[in-house]
């Protein structure tokens, strides 16, 4: 999927690692510096220093995605080996809700957003579809690049993984709060219906 989507043929070395030429050169790219700044932003839950963020970015690949492209498909179990950092543009996140055939928009994400990190970590099928609402500039971290970062700089990789885990935990708590609110609304609506129905 990544190869089809971004049109770049990647060849792995004999040890399964991608060659250094695939890695982003922080010294020669404004996009790389922007990605590093986003990763080191104090509001980003990353807790990475700018130097550590620059290290992470060296393992990322810059990409552009055309408006209207669905680059993550809900239920896809094949293309779970990457996450994406949005540098510029917006992404619509959609999911199929039980008993519906058309997707429901659950979020719109902009610059600084990480997308696909759960699949990167656990390899499970994608939980939602993500479509470029505008043309996107982004940076991709593949699972193989993450493994290389772990081997090359375990401390920075551990901080990145902890930060990703914190983001996932924050989203899970937000989802749990929404489920509680939904349950309360459903209960209140049922009480209203019961009060209106003759016994």
Buried (B, 14 or more C-beta within 10 A) or exposed (E): BBEEBBEEEEEEEEEEBBEEEBBBEBEEBEBBBBBBBBBBBEEBBBBBBEEBBBBBBBBBBBBBBEEEEBBBBBEBEEBBBBBBBBBBBBBBBBBBEEEEEEBEEBBEBEBBBBBBBBBBBEEEBBEBBBBBBBBBBBBBBBBBBBBBBBEEBEEBBEBBBBBBEEBBEEEEEEEEEEEEEEEEEEEEEEEEEEEEEEE
